[in-house]
Amino acid sequence: MIRLFAAVAIPPEIGRGLLTRQAGIEGARWRPLEAFHVTLRFYGEVRQDVARDLDAALMDVRGRPFDIVLEGAGAFGEGADVNAVWAGVAESAELRRLAEACETAARRAGLKPEKRRYRPHVTLAYLRRPDLAEVGAWVQANNLLRSPPISVDRFGLYSSTLGGEGSHYRLEAEYPL
């Protein structure tokens, strides 16, 4: 079994700007530069044969390069269940089409449909029982975030390994647009 997701990597020059925002929430597990990405579709644990079928389906994804912009900040979860803070992604029809193509590839590979609504973002930290006032202050301090345009001319299939310091990601395959 291998834990997989499709994503667009955040370039280091944009990621370095996100690193400067990683402060102000005690106990936050801030993500490293190399972990910054916009998930297109989380596939979860899949068998190796399904992973091969998924790779073949993703090779068929077609599209043209486009730009995205990181915009705003927020948190996932409510009340005591707040578990992550993130940088948002401005609405992009092209990004949504790419995410839908990754969903179609999942179905072609025999995976179940994703039930959650697609909310593109870059996770900056995972939280465990944070001080809600600190989270609120962080979101308010960062909600005017706006990156320069990020050129998207490819996406990748990544594996994820869970470790004590959080997940570690490895690029398994890359698909040009």
C-alpha positions in Angstrom: 0.0 0.0 0.0 1.1 3.5 -0.7 -0.5 6.8 0.4 -0.9 9.1 -2.5 -2.1 12.6 -3.5 -1.9 14.8 -6.6 -0.7 18.4 -6.1 0.8 21.5 -7.5 4.1 22.4 -5.8 4.7 25.9 -4.4 7.9 27.3 -5.9 10.6 28.1 -3.2 10.6 31.8 -3.9 6.8 32.0 -3.0 7.3 29.4 -0.2 10.0 31.6 1.5 7.4 34.3 1.9 5.0 31.8 3.6 7.8 30.8 6.0 7.9 34.4 7.4 4.2 33.9 8.4 4.9 30.9 10.6 4.8 32.3 14.1 2.4 33.3 16.7 0.6 30.0 17.5 2.2 28.1 20.4 2.6 24.4 19.8 1.9 24.7 16.0 3.7 22.2 13.9 4.8 24.5 11.1 5.4 22.8 7.7 8.8 23.1 6.0 9.3 24.8 2.7 9.5 21.5 0.7 6.1 20.5 2.0 4.2 23.5 0.6 1.7 22.4 -2.1 -1.9 22.8 -3.3 -3.6 19.4 -3.2 -5.6 18.6 -6.2 -6.9 15.2 -5.0 -6.0 13.1 -1.9 -6.2 9.5 -2.9 -5.2 7.9 0.4 -3.8 4.4 0.8 -3.9 2.5 -2.5 -2.5 -0.9 -3.6 0.5 -0.8 -6.0 -1.5 -2.0 -9.0 -4.1 0.8 -8.4 -1.2 3.3 -8.1 0.0 2.1 -11.6 -3.5 2.5 -13.0 -3.8 6.0 -11.4 -0.4 7.0 -12.9 -1.6 5.9 -16.3 -4.9 7.8 -15.9 -3.0 11.0 -14.7 -0.7 10.8 -17.8 -3.9 11.4 -19.9 -4.7 14.6 -18.1 -4.6 17.5 -20.6 -4.6 21.2 -20.0 -2.7 24.4 -20.7 -0.4 26.2 -18.2 -2.1 28.8 -16.1 -1.4 31.0 -13.1 -2.7 30.8 -9.5 -2.4 33.4 -6.7 -2.3 32.6 -3.0 -4.8 34.8 -1.3 -6.0 35.1 2.3 -5.6 32.8 5.3 -7.8 30.7 7.5 -8.1 27.7 9.7 -9.7 24.3 9.4 -12.0 23.0 12.2 -14.2 24.8 14.7 -13.8 25.6 18.4 -11.6 23.1 20.2 -11.3 21.1 16.9 -9.2 23.7 15.0 -6.5 21.5 13.5 -4.7 23.5 10.8 -3.9 27.0 9.5 -3.5 27.7 5.8 -2.9 30.2 3.0 -5.8 30.3 0.6 -5.9 30.2 -3.2 -7.8 32.8 -5.2 -10.6 31.3 -7.3 -9.2 29.7 -10.4 -11.4 27.9 -13.0 -8.3 26.3 -14.4 -7.2 24.9 -11.0 -10.7 23.6 -10.5 -10.7 21.9 -13.9 -7.3 20.3 -13.1 -8.6 19.0 -9.7 -11.7 17.6 -11.5 -9.4 15.8 -14.0 -7.5 14.3 -11.0 -10.9 13.2 -9.6 -11.8 11.6 -13.0 -8.4 9.8 -13.0 -9.2 8.4 -9.6 -12.5 7.0 -10.8 -10.8 5.5 -13.9 -8.3 3.8 -11.5 -11.3 2.3 -9.6 -11.1 4.6 -6.5 -14.2 5.9 -4.7 -15.4 9.5 -5.5 -14.2 12.3 -3.1 -17.2 13.5 -1.1 -15.6 16.6 0.4 -15.9 19.9 -1.4 -12.7 21.1 -3.0 -11.0 23.9 -1.0 -7.6 24.7 -2.5 -5.1 25.9 0.1 -1.5 25.5 1.3 -1.3 24.1 4.8 1.2 26.1 6.9 0.8 24.3 10.2 -1.0 21.5 11.9 -2.5 22.3 15.4 -3.4 20.3 18.4 -5.7 22.0 21.0 -4.4 25.5 20.1 -5.2 28.7 21.9 -8.2 29.9 19.8 -7.3 33.6 20.5 -3.8 32.9 19.0 -5.4 31.2 16.0 -7.8 34.1 15.5 -5.0 36.7 15.8 -2.9 34.7 13.3 -5.7 34.5 10.7 -6.5 38.2 11.1 -2.8 39.2 10.8 -2.4 37.1 7.6 -5.8 37.4 5.9 -4.5 40.1 3.5 -1.9 37.7 2.2 -1.5 37.9 -1.6 1.3 36.2 -3.6 2.6 37.1 -7.0 1.2 34.9 -9.7 2.4 31.3 -9.6 2.8 29.6 -13.0 1.3 26.1 -13.1 2.8 24.2 -16.0 2.8 20.7 -14.3 1.4 18.8 -11.4 2.7 15.8 -9.5 1.7 12.5 -7.9 3.2 12.4 -4.4 3.6 9.7 -1.8 3.1 10.6 1.9 4.8 8.9 4.8 3.6 9.8 8.3 6.3 10.4 10.8 6.8 11.9 14.3 7.4 15.4 12.9 4.5 15.2 10.4 4.2 13.9 6.9 7.1 13.6 4.5 6.3 13.8 0.8 8.1 12.3 -2.2 7.4 13.2 -5.8 6.6 9.9 -7.5 5.6 11.2 -11.0 5.2 14.5 -12.7 2.8 15.4 -15.5 3.3 18.4 -17.8 0.3 20.6 -18.8 
